[in-house]
Amino acid sequence: MEGMLARSKAGHDKGRVYLAFFSEDGMVELVNGAGRTLEHPKRKKRIHVQPITHLPDEVKELMDGLTEYTDEAVVKILDAYARRS
């Protein structure tokens, strides 16, 4: 599944926003571009994250304009979301 923003609902990172990639086995891979890179994502159970469905237009444009996710692009997306929320 394509990446989407999600907020952690449980664990020591509760409340943090990540870019989430959902997998078929009920797990989610979370990245933030800095501490959790695309090479070393954080894995959580799907029930422990809340997908963010209503995104500001600026964030949607950044995500739609990408052909491939990089750590730098993830940082830009999360910064734009933090500024607009």
N, C-alpha and C positions, 0 to 999 in steps of 0.2 A: 504494500500500500504506500502511496505517496506520503511524504512527511506532512505532519500537521502539528500545531502547537497543543501542548497538554500540560496540565498542572498536576504535580505530585500530591496525592491525598494522604499518603502514609509514609512513615519512615523518617529518618533524620533530615531529609530534604523536603519535608512537607511544605507545600505552598510555593515551591520553586517552579518556574516555567521552563520547559524543555521543548525541543523539536523531537517529535515521537515518530517512530517507524513501527507499525504494528506487524506482527508476524502471526502465522497460522497456529502456533502452538500455545496461544493464550498469553504470550509474553510480549512486552513492549521494549524496544531499544530506545533509550533517551540520550540525546546529545545536547550540549550547550555551546560547543565550539571552543571552550577554554579548558575547563577541568575535565569535561567528558567530551572527547573528540569523536569523530566518525570512526576512527580506528579502534577506540576503546569505549564503546557506549555502555551506559548503565542499563542493566536489564531489570525489569520489574514485572510483576503480574499485572495483567490488563485491568483488574479491578482496583488497583492502587493508583490509577491515574485518571484524571478527568479531562477529556478532550475539550479544547476551546473552539467553539464553532463560530462565534461572532468576532470577526477580526476587523480591525480598522482598515480602511482602504489602502493606506500606505503599506501595511504589512502584506495585504493580498497582492498588491502590485509587485512587491519584492519577491514573493514566493512564486507568482505566476511567471515572472521574468527569468527564472532560473532554468537552465537546462540540466545542471548537475549541482548537487549540494557539496559545498566545501565548508571547512571550519570557519573561514572568514565570512562566508555568506550566512551561516547560522548565527554568528555573533551579530551581524547587521540586522537580521530578522528579529532576534530577541531584543536588541536595543530599541528598534523601532516600536515593538510591541510595548516595551516598558515605558517609553516616552508617551505613547498615545493612550495608555490605559490609566 
